[in-house]
Amino acid sequence: MRFILLILISFQCFSQKGIEVIYKYESNFKKEIPEQILYGKFLKAAKKILPNYDFKLLADMNESIYYLKKELDNDAYPQEFKEMILRTANSNGIFYSDVSNNKFIEQKNAFGKLYKIISDFETFDWKIINEYKKISGFKCKKATLNYNVGNKKNNNQNREIVAWFTPEINYPFGPIGFRGLPGLILELNINWDYSYKFEMSKIEFVYNLEINAPVEGETIKLQDYEKLNRSAVFQK
């Protein structure tokens, strides 16, 4: 009876356990920044400023939320410019996952309005590869994904995603909404002409973690948001 009680106590403690992870941004641009165009100015600012940011993931076995922890404190940049800097790393929103309800929410400002974009949790077609490396003492395995960051008809927006996840922490979450692997993503690489990555710099295990879904913003399904996005691009 005592043995069974100890097992139940241990299980209860584990079920209440959560994690707090800090990720850091690092650029790895393969091409020179086109400074003559406005997007080049955003990329140049991102390369300089985003490494100073902390991006936080809170997670338990079932839920997670990911967001920017540290705001820009450089008053030389107007708010709209700051938003565009974050957008170069797909980090201008809040990302919430709910495994048990197969729900994913991205809260972001777009087209002058705040949205809650709803989609399924299980959407990514990861390819897991038998390659390993250690990150901060954790044994990590490699996974890859072909992903389009915008209009799926535009091949220029295709990206190769490389994730290094650790089965030692069996939480299926990671930075900027990437999810669904059998372990926590400790490093995420977005590979293209202006590549960047997010890598775990700090992790803490906490108990009785409170994770709340975003409540503000107009609720819209992902398919409808994509139609809205294509319409906005066409009108330009």
C-alpha positions as CSV (number, residue, x, y, z in Angstrom):
1,M,0.0,0.0,0.0
2,R,2.8,2.4,0.9
3,F,4.5,1.7,-2.5
4,I,1.3,2.4,-4.4
5,L,0.8,5.6,-2.4
6,L,4.3,6.8,-3.3
7,I,3.7,6.1,-7.0
8,L,0.4,8.1,-6.9
9,I,2.1,11.0,-5.2
10,S,5.0,11.0,-7.7
11,F,2.5,10.8,-10.6
12,Q,0.5,13.7,-9.2
13,C,3.6,15.8,-8.8
14,F,4.7,15.1,-12.4
15,S,1.2,15.9,-13.8
16,Q,1.4,19.3,-12.1
17,K,4.9,20.0,-13.4
18,G,5.4,22.6,-16.1
19,I,8.3,24.3,-17.8
20,E,9.4,27.8,-18.5
21,V,11.8,28.1,-21.5
22,I,13.6,31.2,-22.8
23,Y,14.7,31.2,-26.4
24,K,17.1,33.5,-28.1
25,Y,17.1,34.7,-31.7
26,E,20.2,34.4,-34.0
27,S,20.4,35.5,-37.6
28,N,22.3,33.4,-40.3
29,F,21.7,35.4,-43.5
30,K,23.0,33.7,-46.6
31,K,22.6,36.8,-48.8
32,E,23.6,40.4,-48.3
33,I,20.8,42.5,-46.9
34,P,19.2,44.6,-49.7
35,E,19.5,47.9,-47.9
36,Q,18.0,49.9,-50.8
37,I,14.5,48.5,-50.1
38,L,12.4,48.9,-47.0
39,Y,12.4,45.2,-46.2
40,G,16.2,45.4,-46.0
41,K,16.0,48.0,-43.3
42,F,13.7,45.7,-41.3
43,L,16.2,42.8,-41.7
44,K,19.2,44.9,-40.7
45,A,17.3,46.1,-37.6
46,A,16.2,42.5,-36.8
47,K,19.8,41.2,-37.0
48,K,21.0,43.9,-34.6
49,I,18.1,44.1,-32.1
50,L,16.3,40.7,-31.9
51,P,19.3,38.9,-30.3
52,N,18.6,41.2,-27.3
53,Y,15.1,39.8,-26.9
54,D,13.8,37.0,-24.7
55,F,11.1,34.8,-26.2
56,K,9.3,32.7,-23.6
57,L,7.5,29.4,-23.7
58,L,5.3,28.2,-20.8
59,A,4.1,24.6,-21.1
60,D,2.7,21.6,-19.3
61,M,1.8,18.2,-20.8
62,N,-1.3,19.6,-22.5
63,E,-1.0,23.3,-23.1
64,S,1.6,25.9,-24.1
65,I,1.9,29.6,-24.8
66,Y,4.7,31.4,-26.5
67,Y,5.3,35.1,-26.6
68,L,7.9,37.9,-26.6
69,K,9.0,38.5,-23.0
70,K,11.2,41.6,-23.5
71,E,9.9,44.6,-25.4
72,L,12.0,46.8,-27.5
73,D,13.1,49.8,-25.4
74,N,14.7,51.8,-28.3
75,D,12.5,54.9,-28.8
76,A,14.3,55.6,-32.1
77,Y,11.9,53.1,-33.7
78,P,8.2,53.8,-34.1
79,Q,5.8,51.1,-33.0
80,E,4.9,50.1,-36.6
81,F,8.6,49.7,-37.4
82,K,9.0,47.5,-34.3
83,E,6.2,45.3,-35.5
84,M,7.8,44.8,-38.8
85,I,11.1,43.9,-37.2
86,L,9.4,41.2,-35.3
87,R,7.5,40.1,-38.4
88,T,10.8,39.2,-40.1
89,A,11.1,36.4,-37.5
90,N,7.4,35.6,-37.4
91,S,7.3,36.8,-33.8
92,N,4.8,39.5,-33.8
93,G,2.1,37.5,-32.0
94,I,1.2,35.1,-29.3
95,F,1.0,31.3,-29.9
96,Y,-1.2,29.1,-27.8
97,S,-1.5,25.3,-28.1
98,D,-4.1,22.9,-26.6
99,V,-3.4,19.3,-27.3
100,S,-6.5,17.7,-25.7
101,N,-8.8,19.8,-27.8
102,N,-6.6,19.7,-30.9
103,K,-6.6,23.5,-31.0
104,F,-4.0,26.1,-31.9
105,I,-4.5,29.9,-31.6
106,E,-2.3,32.6,-33.1
107,Q,-3.1,36.1,-31.8
108,K,-1.7,38.8,-34.0
109,N,-2.3,42.3,-35.4
110,A,-3.1,42.3,-39.1
111,F,-4.8,44.7,-41.5
112,G,-5.3,47.2,-38.6
113,K,-7.1,44.7,-36.4
114,L,-6.3,42.1,-33.7
115,Y,-7.2,38.5,-34.6
116,K,-7.3,35.1,-33.0
117,I,-6.6,32.7,-35.8
118,I,-7.9,29.2,-35.0
119,S,-6.5,26.0,-36.5
120,D,-5.8,22.4,-35.5
121,F,-2.9,21.5,-33.3
122,E,-1.9,18.5,-35.5
123,T,-1.0,20.1,-38.8
124,F,2.7,19.7,-39.4
125,D,4.1,16.8,-41.5
126,W,7.5,16.4,-39.8
127,K,10.1,14.0,-41.1
128,I,12.2,12.7,-38.1
129,I,15.8,11.8,-39.0
130,N,18.3,9.7,-37.1
131,E,20.7,12.5,-36.4
132,Y,21.5,13.6,-32.9
133,K,23.3,16.4,-31.0
134,K,23.4,17.7,-27.5
135,I,22.0,21.1,-26.5
136,S,22.6,22.2,-23.0
137,G,23.1,18.7,-21.9
138,F,19.9,17.3,-23.5
139,K,20.2,14.7,-26.3
140,C,18.3,16.1,-29.3
141,K,17.0,14.4,-32.4
142,K,16.6,16.1,-35.8
143,A,13.3,16.7,-37.7
144,T,12.6,18.6,-40.9
145,L,9.6,20.2,-42.5
146,N,8.8,22.0,-45.7
147,Y,6.7,25.1,-44.8
148,N,5.2,28.1,-46.5
149,V,5.1,31.2,-44.4
150,G,2.4,33.1,-46.4
151,N,0.6,32.6,-49.7
152,K,1.0,28.9,-50.5
153,K,1.0,29.7,-54.2
154,N,4.1,31.8,-53.8
155,N,7.2,29.6,-53.9
156,N,9.4,32.4,-52.7
157,Q,7.7,32.0,-49.3
158,N,8.8,28.3,-49.0
159,R,11.1,27.6,-46.1
160,E,13.0,24.5,-44.8
161,I,12.4,24.1,-41.1
162,V,14.9,22.1,-39.1
163,A,14.0,21.3,-35.5
164,W,16.2,19.7,-32.8
165,F,13.9,18.2,-30.1
166,T,14.6,16.3,-27.0
167,P,12.5,13.2,-26.1
168,E,13.9,13.7,-22.6
169,I,11.3,16.4,-22.1
170,N,8.2,14.9,-23.8
171,Y,6.3,18.1,-24.3
172,P,5.2,18.5,-28.0
173,F,5.9,22.3,-28.2
174,G,8.5,24.8,-29.5
175,P,9.1,28.4,-30.7
176,I,6.8,30.5,-32.9
177,G,4.0,27.9,-33.0
178,F,6.0,24.9,-34.3
179,R,4.8,21.8,-32.5
180,G,3.7,18.2,-32.7
181,L,7.1,16.4,-32.2
182,P,7.6,13.8,-29.5
183,G,9.7,16.1,-27.4
184,L,10.4,19.8,-26.7
185,I,12.0,21.7,-29.5
186,L,15.3,23.2,-28.1
187,E,16.5,24.7,-31.4
188,L,14.5,25.8,-34.5
189,N,16.1,26.8,-37.7
190,I,14.2,28.7,-40.5
191,N,16.3,28.2,-43.6
192,W,16.1,30.5,-46.6
193,D,18.1,33.5,-48.0
194,Y,17.7,35.3,-44.6
195,S,17.9,32.3,-42.3
196,Y,17.5,32.6,-38.5
197,K,17.1,30.3,-35.5
198,F,15.7,30.2,-32.0
199,E,17.7,28.3,-29.5
200,M,16.9,27.5,-25.8
201,S,19.1,29.5,-23.5
202,K,17.3,28.7,-20.2
203,I,14.8,26.2,-18.9
204,E,13.2,25.8,-15.5
205,F,10.7,23.3,-14.2
206,V,7.9,24.8,-12.2
207,Y,4.8,23.5,-10.4
208,N,1.2,24.6,-10.7
209,L,1.9,26.6,-13.9
210,E,-1.0,28.7,-15.1
211,I,-1.5,28.9,-18.9
212,N,-4.4,30.9,-20.3
213,A,-5.5,31.1,-24.0
214,P,-5.6,34.6,-25.5
215,V,-9.0,36.2,-25.1
216,E,-8.8,39.4,-27.1
217,G,-9.2,39.7,-30.8
218,E,-11.7,38.7,-33.5
219,T,-11.9,34.9,-33.8
220,I,-11.3,33.7,-37.3
221,K,-10.5,30.3,-38.8
222,L,-7.1,29.8,-40.5
223,Q,-8.7,29.2,-43.9
224,D,-10.7,32.4,-43.7
225,Y,-7.7,34.4,-42.5
226,E,-5.6,33.1,-45.5
227,K,-8.4,34.2,-47.8
228,L,-8.3,37.6,-46.2
229,N,-4.6,37.8,-46.5
230,R,-4.7,36.9,-50.2
231,S,-7.4,39.5,-50.8
232,A,-5.3,42.2,-49.1
233,V,-2.2,41.3,-51.2
234,F,-4.3,41.4,-54.4
235,Q,-5.7,44.8,-53.5
236,K,-2.1,46.2,-53.1
